[in-house]
Amino acid sequence: MKRRTNGRSRPLGKQRLRLWIRLLRTTRYLEAEVRERLRAEFATTLPRFDVLAGLHRAEAGLTMTELSRALMISNGNTTGIVERLVSDGMIARTPIKEDRRATRVALTKKGREEFVRMAAAHEGWINELLGSLGRDDTDELLGLVGLIGRVAPGQVRH
């Protein structure tokens, strides 16, 4: 990664604002690209992909509360997405015997197979979109962004 020194004359606070804006713009661009590609290639949305990803990591399934926490979204938003995925046969609900009000949700075979296809495409898109970054650049950026996690523990995942 080439270092630019033209910002050294600016106050650090202003440079941090510039950094925040650049991170935000970059994230919005990448997210918009992924959203469009998910829509075009899989006729799905990023929130649906995120729910499937969360459940893929938890093979035994999750309660709705656990899923909401893992995705950092409200129970209400999670419920709507899960309802549609259940009706599409991608997720199954299982009642929890100890708590009649709670259910566990998990990927069905169809959901797991479809997610694996989406995840492979997603990885390819990200590699394409970030293709200008080599190993050293990627490792350095991960380390630098990881410093933000030290300032906001529990809020930034690595």
Secondary structure by P-SEA (a helix, b strand, c coil): cccccccccccaaaaaaaaaaaaaaaaaaaaaaaaaaaaaaccccaaaaaaaaaaaaccccccaaaaaaaacccaaaaaaaaaaaaaaccbbbbbccccccbbbbbbcaaaaaaaaaaaaaaaaaaaaaaccccaaaaaaaaaaaaaaaaaccccccc
